[in-house]
Amino acid sequence: MSENLNSNNIENDDFHPINEDSDYKDLINRLNEIKSTIASIEKTIFK
């Protein structure tokens, strides 16, 4: 049964550079939002 799962994963794991580029940009944006949130929390804590 694990052989079937592996073959299905390979078939469904196509390379889509446009989607991956978009995912990368979304990740960078989200990380920047998290960074800003952490900076705001640090300012509040260390006042």
Buried (B, 14 or more C-beta within 10 A) or exposed (E): EEEEEEEEEEEEEEEEEEEEEEEEEEEEEEEEEEEEEEEEEEEEEEE
